[in-house]
């Protein structure tokens, strides 16, 4: 072998101890990467030396190239070992800070939304009175939402609904009363159902949102009277708001019930006194009463639309807003708080 070949082999051999020495001083991942680039990079020391192969004779190149490959493999193995060692040192340092005797973090437990809590409570109360829960589509036809409920196209009460139409005959339901129609069309009396769910109207302020929740109730049988309606709703109110709650029925108007009434309860904030700590009650506006729901005896025209004989059957219906009940039950002043997903507010109901 020529002197040039021997010199290149010696220089290649000298790289390994130099790499070992600097490798032991590399105490971080960044330092280790700098060392890799210095010795094993495209312009590193090993690549620079191996570029001298082109100046050697064809007899020397194979042997010197073999030494070069051995050196490269050794440097690579040394680098990988040090890299693994640094990773282990980092893991050991992290574990040294861990105290297995310390208690673990308790995961946060979710809770039901206040609207869901009130909805389930209402369903439970009416379930104990013999009512069955029914559900149905939120996208309804004009027939189920209006016409079958004695609201023909020209009826002025349609303007009260602030309806969100999809087409002329398809809409987002404005109440859950269509489920009463669907139920009566699908079964014969006796019928006792409640229909909870989302409803939609074009409205948004402190006490209204475009989407809210309602529960509609329906009972149909022989000889159902206004007294049955009054007894049912009085029982419901006192189970939800307390046995001392006073209830009154006021004459009203709804297209699908006749006679109709609105139900008031004694104010839950002031106990019906009209004032709190000597100040006027803002909830009942000093009247001592707050409206809670609407109700009435099912109009014969509704029975005719679903094929029930109004000469044989009578029934009552009622409807209430779940948000309204929740606001009174929990003393909440702004309806929008239910939909803002503020965990500080929602955590109070855990």
Buried (B, 14 or more C-beta within 10 A) or exposed (E): EEEBBEEBBEBBEEBBEEBEEBBEEBEEEEBBBBBBEBBBBEEBBBBEBBEBBEEBEEEBBEEBBEBBEEBBEBBBEBBEEBBEEBEEEEEEEEEEEEEEEEEEEEEEEEEEBBBBBBBEBBBEBBEEBEBEBBEBEBEBBBEBBBBBBBBEEEBEBBEEBEBBEEEEEEBBBBBBBBBBBBBBEEEEBEBBBBBBBBBBBEEEEEBBBBBBBBBBBBBBEEEBEBEBBBEBBBBBBBBBBEEEBBBEBEEBEBBBBBBBBBBBBBBBBBBBEBBBEEEEBEBBEBEBBBBBBBBBBBBBBBBEBBEBEBEEBBBBBBBBBBBBBBBBBBEBEEBBBBBEEEEEBBEEBE
